Structure formats: C-alpha cells, structure tokens
Amino acid sequence: MTHTNGLVPSAGFEYYRDRYWNDFELVVRELNERATGHRDVTWFEHLRDHAGPFRHALVLNCGNGWVERELLERGVVDSAVGVDVSDDLLDEARRHARDLPLRYERLDTNAAEFPDEPFDLVVNHAAMHHVAYIDRVTRRLHELLAPDGVFVSWDYVGPHRNQYTARQWEAAWETNLALPDHVRQRMRYPLLPAMVEGDPTEAIHSELILSTMERYFDLDHRRDLGGGVGYLLLTHNDALHALPPEQAEPHVRTVMEADALLNAAEPSTSLFAYVIARPRQGALDDTEQLATWAAEEDAREVAAADAGGYYYPRTAVAALAEPLGGLMANADGTVAPDELLARVSGRDMVAVLGLRLRIRLGLVGRAVTSRLRRQRT
Ligand SMILES: C[S@@+](CC[C@H](N)C(=O)[O-])C[C@H]1O[C@@H](n2cnc3c(N)ncnc32)[C@H](O)[C@@H]1O
C-alpha cells in the first residue's frame, strides 16, 4: 500500500516567494567555486562537461520548470520530463516551455511511479528534501536510470525540518552580531508546529538524502556547499536584500567568509551538497536488505502520520524555543515569539538548559550551599 497522507505541501503554500541567499551574486559565485572549483562555472556546465551531455532527463519536483529550461539552454540535455504535484506550478512550467522539448506530468513523488522512459539523467534540484519515502524513491530511480546514467543532486541536506543544532545556531548568531545593526538578520528558530502546518514536506528527511543515495549509487563527485552561517543569515534577510548590490556586498562577504570557515572546520554542519552519482552495480541484489529498508520506512511513515507529522524527539534548542514561543503568543501578542527568540542567543539557550539540568540533578543547590559555607568560614 502507498502511504501519502500529509506528504504533499499544504494547499495554498507558495514556493518562489522568499528572498534566498543565492539571490546575491557573490553567493552564487562562492557556491560555484565550492561545487565546481571555479567561481564562474555553474553546476549545469560542470555536469555537462564532466558527465554529459545527456539525451533525456527526469526532473523531480520540477516546480516552475526553470531548471529544465536551463538544462536545455546550456546544452546539458536534449529533452526532459518534469514531474510535480502542484497544478499551478506545472501550468506555469508548461506556459514557459511553449514548443521546447519538455513535457510535464502531475504526480506525487512519494509513490515513485514515474514515467517509464529511457532516462540517462535524473535531476534532484531542491526536490528530495521534500520526499518522505526517500528509500523507495531513490531505489526506483536506480531501477529507472540507464546503467551508465547519472543522478545529479543539488539540495538541502541539513537537519530535518531545519532543526539546527545549538552549535550551528550559535555560529550564525556570532556572525550576525558582527554585522551592523541595520543589516542584521532577525534570527528565527524554525518552530516545528509552524513548519508542520505550513509545509509538512519541508526538509522532511533532508539528512537522509546522502546516506540513502549511497545505498544505491556511487557518489562520484560530492561537494559540501556549506550554508551553516550563510543560509541562516542571508535568506529572508529583508534589510540586506533591500540594499543596492554594492552596499550589500561587503556584508554578504563577511557572512560568506564566516560560512567558509565553518564549512572548512566542520563539514558535517554543511546544509547543502552538490553530487554527481551513478547507479551502483549490484545495489539491488540483496533482497533481504531491501525488504528491511522498505519495512523500516513504511513503519516510520505510519508512526509519524499517527503522531501528527512528528518524527523525532525535539532538539534541545527546539524544546526550549517552543514553550517560549507559546508563552509569548498567549501573553499579549504584541511581541511575536520569534522576536523574543531573536534576543536569546544559542549560547544562552544552552546555558539555560544546562542550568535546568543542574537544578534537576541537585548540583546547583549543592554548589550554592558549599559557596555559602566557604564564605562563612
Ligand atoms: C523547493 S521547490 C523546488 C522546485 C524546483 N525543483 C526548483 O528547484 O525550483 C519544491 C517542489 O516540490 C514539490 N513537491 C513537494 N512535495 C511533492 C510531492 N510529494 N510530489 C511531487 N512534488 C512535490 C512542490 O510542489 C515544489 O514544486
């Protein structure tokens, strides 16, 4: 049975409305460098020159279709099929495609029932981080691709539902404080209830993308693109996006330098990755292993559907953020919960949590009593 309950975006959820970090030219060039080794070579050109060109591509969750139009324009593919669940976005893609060799189909990617055609390229651009049945889909892509075909992926692979660790939140926080007031990000820790309500597919199993790919594909070219600082500070930063490019650039540079440092020191905090992968021979041979993975995935999704869309225990930061947010919303509504959170640094949160733990263990009481004793003697 195919479970798709709650695994498509909520009705009316809009993509392409926000200002992203890669709307800044400098970020594009920096990401080019990290992905391809050259500031002026995009992943499209890199893919074409190192693994292509290709005849026929399947483009997952294609949205408004700009990716496949770019693939055609840059000579990466001869033709493509784009699939998505959103009628509105598919209409937009069809309007733009006019008489280009592009076709569109509406389907729910989770069902992994793709058109059965001779694809030599599958494209995941910001798509797989919306997929719940990630094992089922990745396995099907292996079956569908020609043995010498390519699976290319440029995606968010960070913590699921953007539940950043305190360490990473803190790194972004420190850099934000180094910026002048007028371009500082209003940092908002993504609250799970709001995410589940807004777009329950957002980053649903993002941290499983690469490990699941490794089950079925050889990752020939993998680059960690970072974002631990840059994505958090430059996406949705309205003040910075409103500045003329030459005024924004020095601040974007500061942020991207901090981002590069974090990415070099702790690649595991990288939020994005660029990968060129090829189907691994024999990956489907161990049928017992495949059955286990499928059963695990089915059980996980059924349990989450029963739990209102929640998969994992909350991170420490989220555990603190949610009740704080709730309290403020109930108090008077004049200060939004995220504004309150914006004033609390990651380190403060960790300190508060540490204090709570020490109180619970009775350590604070003991430390205070022994200090008082020392003062008396
Ligand atoms: C972040 S957008 C990316 C769109 C496009 N790939 C791009 O890079 O611009 C995510 C897309 O996934 C689609 N989507 C989400 N869940 C889906 C599902 N279960 N099946 C098919 N498409 C889905 C959305 O409609 C949306 O177009």
The ligand as an ORCA input file, in Angstrom:
! r2SCAN-3c Opt
* xyz 0 1
  C      11.563     23.929     -3.168
  S      10.507     23.600     -4.526
  C      11.699     23.211     -5.752
  C      11.183     23.317     -7.150
  C      12.239     23.171     -8.241
  N      12.862     21.879     -8.198
  C      13.266     24.273     -8.146
  O      14.432     23.982     -7.830
  O      12.917     25.446     -8.339
  C       9.829     22.029     -4.078
  C       8.858     21.460     -5.080
  O       8.476     20.162     -4.633
  C       7.116     19.968     -4.988
  N       6.622     18.856     -4.164
  C       6.557     18.796     -2.807
  N       6.093     17.587     -2.423
  C       5.874     16.878     -3.556
  C       5.409     15.550     -3.822
  N       5.058     14.726     -2.825
  N       5.324     15.145     -5.098
  C       5.670     15.969     -6.126
  N       6.099     17.222     -5.932
  C       6.211     17.674     -4.678
  C       6.475     21.311     -4.756
  O       5.251     21.453     -5.439
  C       7.571     22.237     -5.272
  O       7.403     22.498     -6.632
*
